[in-house]
Amino acid sequence: QVQLVESGGGLVQAGGSLKLSCLASLSTFGHHDMAWHRQAPGKQRELVAALTSGGSTSYADSVKGRFKISRDNGENTVYLQMNRLNPKDTAVYYCNTGPRMSFWGQGTQITVST
């Protein structure tokens, strides 16, 4: 059973930073694309950042220049560094990977206060 476990969420003031981690129990971790998504209350889940197995990145316009996705294949971990957070970033954040991007973590809550 593949598991993705996110950590690093919490409460932060506007302008602050957080770094999320997602540990994957996936032996083929390095072969798959990775992504972070988020879902705010009453809204659809949206793609925040993606990182291909080849190292290419892409970001939602709302987070460009503030968030950075990275991975450590030796640690089976993907990260999301989030800077200059604002209340609109408040959401549950999920990591996602695997064949056909079929595996999801349980989510971690980020709350940004004014």
VOBA-1610 file (N, C-alpha, C; in pm, whole numbers, padded with zeros to 5 digits, always signed):
BEGIN
Gln+00085-00119+00000Gln+00000+00000+00000Gln+00089+00125+00000Val+00073+00207-00101Val+00151+00331-00110Val+00090+00435-00019Gln+00174+00501+00056Gln+00128+00610+00142Gln+00206+00737+00114Leu+00135+00848+00114Leu+00195+00980+00106Leu+00158+01053+00234Val+00258+01100+00306Val+00233+01166+00435Val+00287+01306+00431Glu+00195+01404+00435Glu+00234+01544+00437Glu+00261+01590+00580Ser+00349+01687+00593Ser+00376+01750+00721Ser+00421+01893+00698Gly+00420+01971+00805Gly+00468+02108+00797Gly+00360+02214+00794Gly+00235+02171+00797Gly+00127+02269+00797Gly+00111+02337+00932Gly+00023+02437+00935Gly-00002+02506+01059Gly-00056+02645+01037Leu-00047+02725+01142Leu-00095+02863+01141Leu+00023+02957+01128Val+00010+03052+01037Val+00118+03148+01015Val+00057+03284+00987Gln+00129+03389+01025Gln+00081+03525+00995Gln+00110+03561+00851Ala+00028+03649+00799Ala+00050+03698+00663Ala+00192+03752+00650Gly+00255+03718+00538Gly+00393+03758+00515Gly+00494+03654+00558Gly+00449+03555+00631Gly+00539+03452+00681Gly+00565+03341+00581Ser+00638+03241+00627Ser+00678+03128+00542Ser+00650+02996+00611Leu+00629+02895+00529Leu+00618+02758+00575Leu+00679+02668+00470Lys+00725+02551+00515Lys+00776+02451+00421Lys+00704+02320+00446Leu+00635+02272+00345Leu+00566+02145+00352Leu+00655+02033+00301Ser+00637+01916+00360Ser+00707+01796+00316Ser+00606+01687+00288Cys+00639+01602+00194Cys+00554+01487+00162Cys+00645+01367+00143Leu+00634+01273+00234Leu+00713+01150+00229Leu+00630+01041+00163Ala+00687+00981+00060Ala+00615+00879-00017Ala+00678+00742+00001Ser+00595+00645+00034Ser+00643+00507+00044Ser+00626+00440-00091Leu+00704+00489-00185Leu+00690+00447-00324Leu+00829+00415-00377Ser+00853+00290-00407Ser+00988+00249-00446Ser+01032+00312-00578Thr+00937+00352-00660Thr+00970+00413-00789Thr+00956+00565-00785Phe+00970+00622-00667Phe+00947+00765-00645Phe+01016+00852-00750Gly+01140+00825-00777Gly+01218+00909-00867Gly+01171+00907-01011His+01086+00814-01045His+01040+00800-01183His+00912+00878-01211His+00854+00936-01108His+00722+00996-01125His+00722+01146-01109Asp+00631+01211-01177Asp+00606+01352-01154Asp+00546+01369-01014Met+00565+01489-00958Met+00509+01521-00827Met+00427+01649-00839Ala+00333+01664-00749Ala+00254+01788-00751Ala+00200+01818-00612Trp+00175+01945-00590Trp+00103+01993-00473Trp-00026+02059-00522His-00134+02026-00454His-00263+02086-00482His-00314+02148-00352Arg-00417+02230-00364Arg-00480+02282-00243Arg-00629+02298-00266Gln-00700+02294-00154Gln-00844+02314-00159Gln-00887+02402-00044Ala-00939+02518-00080Ala-00990+02612+00019Ala-01138+02581+00045Pro-01190+02622+00161Pro-01331+02596+00192Pro-01424+02649+00084Gly-01512+02564+00038Gly-01610+02605-00061Gly-01557+02618-00202Lys-01432+02577-00224Lys-01372+02590-00357Lys-01324+02454-00407Gln-01303+02449-00537Gln-01250+02326-00595Gln-01101+02312-00568Arg-01055+02188-00569Arg-00913+02164-00553Arg-00840+02219-00675Glu-00726+02284-00650Glu-00650+02343-00759Glu-00504+02300-00752Leu-00443+02293-00869Leu-00301+02260-00877Leu-00220+02382-00839Val-00127+02366-00748Val-00044+02476-00701Val+00093+02473-00769Ala+00155+02355-00769Ala+00290+02342-00824Ala+00312+02199-00869Ala+00393+02184-00973Ala+00424+02051-01025Ala+00572+02042-01057Leu+00624+01923-01046Leu+00766+01898-01072Leu+00777+01763-01141Thr+00830+01765-01263Thr+00839+01641-01337Thr+00958+01558-01290Ser+00961+01433-01329Ser+01075+01348-01294Ser+01203+01400-01358Gly+01188+01477-01465Gly+01305+01534-01532Gly+01351+01666-01474Gly+01272+01720-01379Gly+01314+01843-01312Gly+01245+01970-01357Ser+01150+01962-01449Ser+01077+02081-01491Ser+00970+02116-01389Thr+00953+02246-01367Thr+00854+02292-01270Thr+00749+02380-01337Ser+00633+02385-01274Ser+00529+02477-01317Ser+00450+02517-01193Tyr+00392+02638-01199Tyr+00323+02694-01083Tyr+00194+02763-01126Ala+00099+02763-01034Ala-00020+02844-01054Ala+00021+02990-01053Asp-00047+03072-01131Asp-00013+03213-01138Asp-00016+03279-01000Ser-00108+03233-00916Ser-00126+03296-00785Ser-00008+03272-00690Val+00077+03177-00721Val+00188+03147-00630Val+00325+03167-00694Lys+00329+03201-00821Lys+00457+03220-00890Lys+00540+03325-00820Gly+00666+03294-00801Gly+00756+03386-00736Gly+00753+03379-00585Arg+00656+03305-00530Arg+00646+03292-00384Arg+00668+03149-00337Phe+00625+03051-00416Phe+00635+02911-00379Phe+00741+02843-00464Lys+00802+02740-00404Lys+00901+02662-00479Lys+00884+02514-00445Ile+00871+02434-00549Ile+00860+02289-00532Ile+00996+02226-00558Ser+01030+02128-00478Ser+01156+02057-00496Ser+01140+01914-00448Arg+01239+01832-00478Arg+01230+01691-00439Arg+01366+01640-00399Asp+01365+01539-00315Asp+01486+01467-00277Asp+01456+01320-00304Asn+01504+01270-00416Asn+01472+01133-00453Asn+01535+01032-00356Gly+01646+01069-00297Gly+01709+00979-00200Gly+01627+00963-00073Glu+01547+01066-00044Glu+01462+01063+00076Glu+01316+01037+00043Asn+01285+01013-00085Asn+01145+00992-00127Asn+01054+01104-00079Thr+01103+01226-00088Thr+01029+01339-00032Thr+01019+01452-00134Val+00903+01513-00138Val+00882+01635-00216Val+00849+01747-00118Tyr+00897+01866-00151Tyr+00881+01981-00063Tyr+00805+02092-00135Leu+00744+02177-00055Leu+00685+02301-00106Leu+00724+02413-00011Gln+00816+02495-00056Gln+00855+02614+00022Gln+00759+02726-00014Met+00695+02781+00087Met+00594+02885+00065Met+00637+03011+00138Asn+00656+03118+00062Asn+00699+03246+00117Asn+00592+03352+00093Arg+00602+03460+00167Arg+00509+03573+00154Arg+00365+03524+00150Leu+00331+03443+00246Leu+00197+03386+00251Leu+00094+03495+00278Asn-00024+03476+00220Asn-00133+03569+00245Asn-00260+03488+00275Pro-00362+03552+00329Pro-00483+03477+00369Pro-00546+03395+00256Lys-00526+03438+00132Lys-00582+03361+00019Lys-00513+03226+00001Asp-00400+03206+00068Asp-00330+03077+00061Asp-00386+02977+00162Thr-00478+03020+00245Thr-00539+02931+00343Thr-00615+02818+00272Ala-00577+02695+00303Ala-00637+02579+00237Ala-00578+02452+00297Val-00635+02339+00258Val-00572+02210+00284Val-00484+02178+00163Tyr-00360+02146+00190Tyr-00264+02118+00084Tyr-00239+01968+00074Tyr-00239+01919-00049Tyr-00223+01775-00075Tyr-00105+01751-00170Cys-00030+01647-00144Cys+00070+01606-00242Cys+00013+01489-00323Asn+00073+01468-00439Asn+00015+01378-00538Asn+00126+01327-00628Thr+00128+01195-00650Thr+00230+01137-00736Thr+00188+00998-00780Gly+00281+00930-00844Gly+00259+00791-00880Gly+00221+00773-01025Pro+00209+00646-01066Pro+00164+00617-01203Pro+00029+00682-01227Arg+00019+00759-01333Arg-00103+00834-01366Arg-00144+00926-01252Met-00050+00968-01172Met-00074+01059-01059Met-00190+01008-00974Ser-00186+00883-00941Ser-00300+00819-00877Ser-00294+00815-00725Phe-00181+00859-00667Phe-00169+00853-00521Phe-00177+00992-00460Trp-00250+01002-00350Trp-00271+01130-00281Trp-00241+01116-00133Gly-00191+01225-00076Gly-00177+01229+00068Gly-00308+01267+00133Gln-00305+01270+00267Gln-00427+01298+00342Gln-00454+01447+00358Gly-00355+01527+00327Gly-00370+01672+00334Gly-00318+01730+00464Thr-00272+01853+00455Thr-00227+01926+00572Thr-00282+02069+00564Gln-00333+02118+00677Gln-00400+02248+00679Gln-00299+02361+00692Ile-00315+02460+00608Ile-00241+02586+00618Ile-00342+02696+00643Thr-00321+02771+00750Thr-00406+02885+00781Thr-00319+03008+00793Val-00350+03108+00712Val-00274+03233+00713Val-00362+03341+00773Ser-00317+03398+00882Ser-00395+03501+00950Ser-00349+03639+00910Thr-00441+03735+00923Thr-00406+03874+00888Thr-00332+03940+01003
//
